[in-house]
Every structure is written in structure tokens, then in C-alpha cells.
Amino acid sequence: MAEPLRQPQPSRPADPVSPPAFGERIREMRHKAGLTLQTLADQSGISVGFLSQVERDKATPSLGTLASVAAALGVDVDVFISTPKPADSVTREGERPSFVLADSSLQYERISTVLPGGTLSSLIVHIPVGYASEITAHVGEELIVVLDGTVRQTLGDAAFVLHPGDSLHFMGDTPHSFANVGDVPARLLWTGTSPRLISSWPA
């Protein structure tokens, strides 16, 4: 017996794509930059009321407005709209970007990658024998792990001699410095949230 013909079913509309939530990311970056809601609104050329709605995910800005907010925060608009690929998060020994700053004898290897809205930075610092840094203090959180050599890290009035495998976790607003006090080059893994380092790194 022949099966009855099935009537075609109306096509179901695709589920709408949820707009990206910019608010929390913008608010976090604004706080890290030390900007008030009013200041960021003024620098972006938008109303403080609309920016407040965007930060609470009650309104979605146009791409042009988002670009203005990004410019005021000193970042690229891709920070808000790009989705990183998993493969882009991998760095390989011997293939990592390395750089030096001006006439410094320190050499750096970039470990962390660029993630939209990311605030964490990480690098390997190569420290020659006899090097001693200046004392510095800045906003942000820092974590160091010594990979090779012997490093003396000062933190306020305290000083710690660190050997391979030793670590130190501290807030960057405490005056601090480091020095290679061994007889071989030292390497340490630095991870932190210092906005000055993030913004000044070469691409």
C-alpha cells in the first residue's frame, strides 16, 4: 500500500544570533584606565546615558560608536569584536616573538597572545649576569617564576633570593626591583596585569 504523501513543513526560522555583550568588557577596561563614565563618554563623543546603557548591556552600539570607545580606551576595535582561534593561543619554543626595549640589556619573549578584552600579559625575561633593574611601582598584579639562574627580587623593604622553581606573587604598586645575582644568565617567567606593559609591547 502506497504511503500517503507528506505535506511540506514550513521552514523554521534560524535562531537569531545573540549580539556580543560589550558592556562588561568596556567597563573593566574603563576602570583599568582610571576613567569615569563621564570622561569616557566625553572622549568617545557619545552621551553618558547611552554609554551607561552599553556597559549594562541594555543597548548595542554601532560599529562606529564602538570604534570611538575603543580609540578613547587606547585599543583597537578588534578587542571587542574579534574571536580568537584556538591555534592562535599557542606559542612554540624558539618561535616566540622576542624584543628589547631601547638600550636595555634585557631580552623578552612574548608568551601571552592577544585576546579580545584580555588583561593578562606574560613573557620570559632573559637577564644577563650583573644586571640590576631600577625600583618601580605601578598598578597591576604580578607573578614571577624563576626558570634559570639566581634572581634577587626586592619588594618594599624585603628582599628575596629566588632559585629555579621559586616564585613570587605581589601587587605592582609596592615598590620593587630585581637583579641577577648569580654567575650565569637568568631567565624568569613574568605574568601580570600591568596596563603599561600591555600597551607598550611591540605587535
Residue frames relative to the residue before (quaternion, step in Angstrom):
aa qw qx qy qz dx dy dz
M 1.0000 0.0000 0.0000 0.0000 0.00 0.00 0.00
A 0.4528 -0.7094 0.4703 0.2657 3.56 -0.78 1.01
E 0.4577 -0.6721 0.5088 0.2827 3.55 -1.07 0.83
P 0.5192 -0.6317 0.4626 0.3426 3.59 -1.00 0.72
L 0.5420 -0.6171 0.4652 0.3302 3.51 -1.11 0.72
R 0.3494 -0.7311 0.5499 0.2024 3.55 -0.98 0.90
Q 0.4104 -0.6994 0.5298 0.2483 3.51 -0.94 0.87
P 0.5009 -0.6541 0.4616 0.3289 3.62 -0.86 0.83
Q 0.3622 -0.7322 0.5395 0.2038 3.52 -0.99 0.91
P 0.5298 -0.6181 0.4559 0.3596 3.57 -0.99 0.70
S 0.5029 -0.6593 0.4633 0.3127 3.57 -0.95 0.86
R 0.3849 -0.7189 0.5377 0.2145 3.50 -1.04 0.88
P 0.4474 -0.6930 0.4761 0.3048 3.59 -0.73 0.91
A 0.5433 -0.6252 0.4514 0.3319 3.53 -1.07 0.76
D 0.5630 -0.5885 0.4535 0.3620 3.52 -1.12 0.65
P 0.4778 -0.6748 0.4681 0.3119 3.55 -0.84 0.90
V 0.4582 -0.6619 0.5196 0.2862 3.53 -1.13 0.71
S 0.4227 -0.7078 0.5029 0.2595 3.56 -0.77 1.00
P 0.4545 -0.6720 0.4982 0.3061 3.57 -0.89 0.82
P 0.5624 -0.6066 0.4262 0.3661 3.57 -1.04 0.66
A 0.3816 -0.7099 0.5441 0.2331 3.57 -1.07 0.73
F 0.1590 -0.8252 0.5395 0.0525 3.57 -0.35 1.28
G 0.5374 0.7202 -0.3724 0.2318 3.52 1.09 -0.82
E 0.7130 0.4542 -0.2779 0.4561 3.57 0.64 -1.07
R 0.6424 0.5335 -0.3182 0.4488 3.55 1.02 -0.82
I 0.6630 0.4942 -0.3005 0.4752 3.57 0.93 -0.91
R 0.6614 0.5160 -0.3118 0.4463 3.58 0.89 -0.93
E 0.6571 0.5110 -0.3123 0.4578 3.59 0.94 -0.88
M 0.6845 0.4724 -0.2929 0.4717 3.58 0.90 -0.88
R 0.6127 0.5409 -0.3497 0.4579 3.60 1.08 -0.66
H 0.6559 0.5044 -0.3111 0.4675 3.57 0.95 -0.87
K 0.6641 0.5048 -0.3100 0.4562 3.59 0.94 -0.85
A 0.6777 0.4677 -0.2846 0.4909 3.57 1.15 -0.63
G 0.4421 -0.7168 0.4395 0.3125 3.60 1.27 -0.13
L 0.4710 0.6781 -0.4356 0.3586 3.59 1.14 0.60
T 0.3992 -0.6728 0.5603 0.2721 3.55 -1.10 0.68
L 0.6677 -0.4776 0.3763 0.4295 3.55 -1.28 0.27
Q 0.6628 0.5129 -0.3042 0.4529 3.57 0.96 -0.90
T 0.6586 0.5185 -0.3180 0.4429 3.60 0.92 -0.88
L 0.6738 0.4813 -0.3032 0.4716 3.58 0.89 -0.90
A 0.6247 0.5319 -0.3401 0.4596 3.59 1.02 -0.76
D 0.6612 0.5059 -0.3071 0.4610 3.59 0.93 -0.92
Q 0.6958 0.4726 -0.2788 0.4635 3.58 0.89 -0.92
S 0.6904 0.4612 -0.2744 0.4852 3.59 1.16 -0.52
G 0.4270 -0.7252 0.4463 0.3043 3.57 1.25 -0.27
I 0.5975 0.5206 -0.3836 0.4741 3.58 1.11 0.63
S 0.6078 -0.5655 0.4036 0.3845 3.56 -1.24 0.32
V 0.5632 -0.6101 0.4386 0.3438 3.54 -1.12 0.68
G 0.6059 0.5637 -0.3507 0.4383 3.58 1.13 -0.63
F 0.6742 0.4813 -0.2990 0.4738 3.57 0.95 -0.88
L 0.6405 0.5175 -0.3314 0.4606 3.59 0.97 -0.82
S 0.6207 0.5358 -0.3398 0.4606 3.58 1.03 -0.75
Q 0.6525 0.5030 -0.3115 0.4735 3.58 1.00 -0.81
V 0.6309 0.5278 -0.3331 0.4609 3.60 1.01 -0.79
E 0.6743 0.4999 -0.3025 0.4517 3.58 0.88 -0.91
R 0.7116 0.4042 -0.2540 0.5155 3.60 1.15 -0.55
D 0.4483 -0.7168 0.4217 0.3278 3.58 1.36 0.25
K 0.4166 0.6846 -0.4769 0.3609 3.54 1.09 0.85
A 0.7673 0.1652 -0.1099 0.6098 3.57 1.30 -0.17
T 0.2779 -0.7502 0.5794 0.1560 3.56 -1.15 0.69
P 0.3320 -0.7667 0.5119 0.1998 3.62 -0.58 1.08
S 0.5308 -0.5732 0.5026 0.3702 3.53 -1.27 0.35
L 0.6687 -0.4933 0.3616 0.4228 3.55 -1.26 0.30
G 0.6392 0.5360 -0.3245 0.4459 3.57 1.03 -0.78
T 0.6554 0.4966 -0.3029 0.4817 3.56 0.99 -0.86
L 0.6419 0.5239 -0.3217 0.4583 3.56 0.99 -0.85
A 0.6337 0.5247 -0.3235 0.4674 3.58 1.05 -0.77
S 0.6376 0.5223 -0.3248 0.4638 3.59 1.05 -0.74
V 0.6387 0.5108 -0.3174 0.4799 3.58 1.02 -0.81
A 0.6471 0.5222 -0.3157 0.4572 3.58 0.96 -0.90
A 0.6522 0.5152 -0.3161 0.4575 3.59 0.94 -0.88
A 0.6556 0.5129 -0.3089 0.4601 3.58 0.99 -0.82
L 0.6938 0.4466 -0.2596 0.5018 3.57 1.17 -0.62
G 0.4777 -0.7018 0.4163 0.3254 3.57 1.30 -0.09
V 0.6129 0.5137 -0.3661 0.4759 3.58 1.14 0.61
D 0.5495 -0.5888 0.4686 0.3630 3.55 -1.30 0.20
V 0.5996 -0.5914 0.3999 0.3618 3.57 -1.08 0.66
D 0.5406 0.6302 -0.3976 0.3905 3.60 1.20 -0.45
V 0.5146 0.6432 -0.4124 0.3892 3.57 1.22 -0.45
F 0.7483 0.4026 -0.2110 0.4832 3.56 1.08 -0.72
I 0.8049 0.3356 -0.1535 0.4647 3.58 1.01 -0.64
S 0.6125 0.5652 -0.3645 0.4153 3.62 1.18 -0.27
T 0.2138 -0.7398 0.6234 0.1352 3.54 -1.19 0.67
P 0.3381 -0.7736 0.4917 0.2134 3.60 -0.43 1.14
K 0.3946 -0.6845 0.5562 0.2576 3.56 -1.16 0.65
P 0.6053 -0.5872 0.3791 0.3809 3.62 -0.97 0.77
A 0.6502 0.5354 -0.3308 0.4257 3.60 0.95 -0.82
D 0.6231 0.5581 -0.3430 0.4273 3.59 1.15 -0.56
S 0.6362 0.5456 -0.3263 0.4371 3.59 1.23 -0.29
V 0.6029 0.5644 -0.3522 0.4404 3.60 1.28 -0.09
T 0.0522 -0.7517 0.6547 0.0594 3.57 -1.06 0.81
R 0.2775 -0.7839 0.5430 0.1168 3.56 -1.06 0.82
E 0.5678 -0.5844 0.4642 0.3473 3.54 -1.11 0.73
G 0.8128 0.2197 -0.1872 0.5060 3.56 -0.82 0.99
E 0.7308 0.3900 -0.2333 0.5093 3.61 1.25 -0.17
R 0.4827 0.6859 -0.4334 0.3298 3.59 1.25 -0.07
P 0.5415 -0.5884 0.4744 0.3681 3.60 -1.13 0.58
S 0.0593 -0.7871 0.6134 0.0237 3.58 -0.94 0.88
F 0.0143 0.8019 -0.5957 0.0423 3.56 -1.14 0.60
V 0.2279 -0.7142 0.6374 0.1782 3.53 -1.39 0.22
L 0.3550 -0.7209 0.5545 0.2165 3.56 -1.22 0.47
A 0.8412 -0.1250 0.0373 0.5248 3.55 -0.67 1.20
D 0.7942 -0.2837 0.2200 0.4902 3.60 -0.82 -0.99
S 0.3436 0.7602 -0.4915 0.2500 3.58 1.22 0.31
S 0.4111 -0.7030 0.5239 0.2496 3.57 -1.15 0.66
L 0.5160 0.6227 -0.4230 0.4087 3.58 1.28 0.03
Q 0.1455 -0.7560 0.6298 0.1034 3.55 -1.16 0.63
Y 0.1888 -0.8007 0.5648 0.0656 3.55 -0.98 0.89
E 0.1453 -0.7276 0.6597 0.1193 3.54 -1.25 0.61
R 0.3509 -0.7361 0.5378 0.2141 3.55 -0.78 1.00
I 0.2009 -0.7858 0.5789 0.0840 3.57 -0.83 1.06
S 0.7218 0.4246 -0.2498 0.4862 3.56 0.83 -1.01
T 0.3258 -0.7176 0.5815 0.2019 3.53 -1.27 0.48
V 0.5795 -0.5837 0.4346 0.3668 3.57 -1.26 0.16
L 0.0259 -0.7908 0.6109 -0.0290 3.55 -0.63 1.19
P 0.5439 -0.6145 0.4433 0.3606 3.61 -0.94 0.77
G 0.8395 0.1219 -0.1154 0.5167 3.55 -0.69 1.09
G 0.4658 0.7019 -0.4393 0.3121 3.58 1.25 -0.06
T 0.1873 -0.7939 0.5710 0.0927 3.58 -1.08 0.73
L 0.6002 0.5772 -0.3530 0.4265 3.58 1.28 -0.13
S 0.0748 -0.7774 0.6239 0.0266 3.57 -0.98 0.91
S 0.0049 -0.8003 0.5996 -0.0092 3.57 -1.10 0.62
L 0.0882 0.7906 -0.6007 0.0798 3.55 -1.03 0.80
I 0.3799 -0.6576 0.5888 0.2764 3.52 -1.35 0.27
V 0.1907 -0.7870 0.5813 0.0802 3.55 -0.79 1.05
H 0.2058 -0.7569 0.6122 0.1002 3.57 -0.82 1.07
I 0.0903 -0.8296 0.5507 -0.0167 3.58 -0.50 1.23
P 0.3213 -0.7678 0.5146 0.2062 3.64 -0.49 1.08
V 0.6594 -0.5004 0.3871 0.4062 3.56 -1.28 0.41
G 0.8163 0.2628 -0.2039 0.4722 3.55 -0.96 0.91
Y 0.5152 0.6550 -0.4297 0.3476 3.63 1.20 -0.19
A 0.0049 0.7635 -0.6457 0.0083 3.57 -1.11 0.80
S 0.3418 -0.7619 0.5163 0.1902 3.58 -0.74 1.03
E 0.5708 -0.5395 0.4814 0.3890 3.53 -1.34 0.15
I 0.5205 -0.5861 0.4965 0.3729 3.59 -1.27 0.22
T 0.0170 0.8060 -0.5895 0.0503 3.57 -0.87 0.95
A 0.0470 -0.7617 0.6444 0.0495 3.53 -1.32 0.34
H 0.1234 0.7846 -0.5908 0.1417 3.59 -0.93 0.88
V 0.6080 -0.5291 0.4217 0.4155 3.56 -1.24 0.23
G 0.6004 0.5860 -0.4171 0.3494 3.56 -1.21 0.44
E 0.4172 -0.6855 0.5536 0.2225 3.50 -1.34 0.39
E 0.0945 -0.8173 0.5677 0.0278 3.60 -0.96 0.80
L 0.0330 -0.7582 0.6510 0.0165 3.53 -1.21 0.68
I 0.0322 -0.8010 0.5978 -0.0005 3.58 -0.76 1.04
V 0.0859 -0.7529 0.6508 0.0476 3.53 -1.22 0.70
V 0.3364 -0.7414 0.5424 0.2071 3.59 -0.72 1.01
L 0.2402 -0.7835 0.5625 0.1102 3.56 -0.82 1.06
D 0.7878 -0.0288 0.0534 0.6129 3.59 0.98 -0.89
G 0.7831 0.3618 -0.2449 0.4426 3.55 -1.22 0.50
T 0.4593 -0.6485 0.5345 0.2879 3.52 -1.37 -0.28
V 0.0603 -0.8142 0.5767 -0.0292 3.56 -0.65 1.15
R 0.2018 -0.7419 0.6239 0.1405 3.56 -1.01 0.86
Q 0.0934 -0.7954 0.5987 0.0106 3.55 -0.69 1.13
T 0.1739 -0.7661 0.6089 0.1100 3.56 -0.79 1.00
L 0.0315 -0.7760 0.6296 -0.0229 3.53 -1.12 0.77
G 0.7861 -0.1045 0.0167 0.6089 3.53 -0.07 1.30
D 0.7917 -0.2425 0.2102 0.5198 3.57 -0.76 -1.06
A 0.6135 0.5564 -0.3434 0.4428 3.60 1.28 -0.06
A 0.1234 -0.7656 0.6264 0.0787 3.56 -1.25 0.53
F 0.1012 -0.7966 0.5958 0.0161 3.55 -0.97 0.94
V 0.2259 -0.7348 0.6217 0.1498 3.57 -0.96 0.88
L 0.1158 -0.8280 0.5486 -0.0066 3.54 -0.51 1.27
H 0.1876 -0.7728 0.6020 0.0721 3.55 -1.01 0.95
P 0.7266 -0.4194 0.2789 0.4674 3.63 -1.19 0.24
G 0.7727 0.2922 -0.2593 0.5003 3.54 -0.82 1.08
D 0.5974 0.5501 -0.3698 0.4513 3.60 1.24 -0.32
S 0.1173 -0.7995 0.5875 0.0441 3.57 -1.16 0.62
L 0.1091 -0.7624 0.6338 0.0719 3.54 -1.32 0.33
H 0.1088 -0.7869 0.6073 0.0088 3.57 -0.86 1.05
F 0.1811 0.8043 -0.5380 0.1753 3.61 -0.60 1.08
M 0.5098 -0.6073 0.5094 0.3345 3.53 -1.37 0.21
G 0.5047 -0.7124 0.4106 0.2630 3.55 -0.85 0.99
D 0.5949 0.5810 -0.3866 0.3988 3.61 1.16 -0.28
T 0.5441 0.5414 -0.4184 0.4857 3.60 1.31 0.08
P 0.4877 -0.6658 0.4575 0.3310 3.65 -0.69 0.97
H 0.0819 0.8150 -0.5626 0.1119 3.57 -0.79 1.02
S 0.0168 -0.7694 0.6385 0.0079 3.53 -1.33 0.43
F 0.1688 -0.7815 0.5886 0.1193 3.58 -1.26 0.19
A 0.0553 -0.7895 0.6110 0.0155 3.55 -1.23 0.48
N 0.3965 -0.6585 0.5801 0.2693 3.54 -1.23 0.59
V 0.0581 -0.8305 0.5540 -0.0032 3.59 -0.37 1.23
G 0.5493 0.6037 -0.4007 0.4162 3.59 1.25 0.29
D 0.5418 -0.6227 0.4568 0.3316 3.56 -1.31 -0.12
V 0.6817 0.3675 -0.2919 0.5612 3.59 1.29 0.41
P 0.6255 -0.5180 0.3975 0.4272 3.61 -1.15 0.40
A 0.2628 -0.7670 0.5702 0.1324 3.55 -1.09 0.77
R 0.1256 -0.7507 0.6409 0.0999 3.52 -1.28 0.46
L 0.0239 0.7865 -0.6171 -0.0100 3.54 -1.03 0.75
L 0.3799 -0.6828 0.5776 0.2364 3.52 -1.22 0.62
W 0.0967 -0.7959 0.5975 0.0125 3.55 -0.67 1.18
T 0.0251 0.7722 -0.6339 0.0345 3.54 -0.95 0.94
G 0.2321 0.7950 -0.5342 0.1695 3.57 -0.84 0.89
T 0.4514 -0.6791 0.5206 0.2530 3.50 -1.38 -0.01
S 0.2801 0.7846 -0.5102 0.2138 3.58 1.14 0.55
P 0.3686 -0.7582 0.4852 0.2320 3.64 -0.49 1.09
R 0.6087 0.5605 -0.3677 0.4244 3.62 1.08 -0.59
L 0.6607 0.4816 -0.3159 0.4815 3.58 0.99 -0.75
I 0.6330 0.5462 -0.3355 0.4341 3.55 0.96 -0.86
S 0.7418 0.4393 -0.2379 0.4473 3.55 0.79 -1.03
S 0.7201 0.4640 -0.2617 0.4447 3.60 1.13 -0.56
W 0.4885 0.6810 -0.4423 0.3196 3.61 1.18 -0.17
P 0.4939 -0.6257 0.5016 0.3363 3.58 -1.04 0.66
A 0.5254 -0.6293 0.4593 0.3421 3.57 -1.12 0.59
